[in-house]
Amino acid sequence: MQKLTNKEEEVMQILWTLEKAFVKEVLAEIKDDQPHYNTLSTIIRNLEEKGYVSHKAFGNTHQYFPIVKKEDYRKSFMNNAIENYFNNSYKSMVSFFAKEEKISADELREILDMIEKK
């Protein structure tokens, strides 16, 4: 799976939520730093080239929809992050979040309970 730029990822989040949309509908969902219509259209076409979206033609306009599931992208993204930033160690990743105080001891206990119940 090809890596996405921040803007491409933002557009994918919108398409996963809307499930199908025309460029103008995606544009309406972008709150901060709204790109020009043509720029957004190019971003969506790039996502199509990368195999993340497809379209249905309605005359000269296209309605886009995701063909990569959000869960599949999340799994790939997390695997790459763990490999590239934590030396492929889930233990290093969890300890990083614990040190940064992003995860509490209670949450860690919950995770342990989930693992033990599997």
Protein Blocks (a to p, Z undefined) as FASTA:
>chain_A
ZZddfklmmmmmmmmmnopacfklmmmmpmghpacfklmmmmmmmmmmnopaccddehjb
ccdddfbdfklmmmmmmmmmmmmmnoopaklmmmmmmmnopacfklmmmmmmmmmmZZ
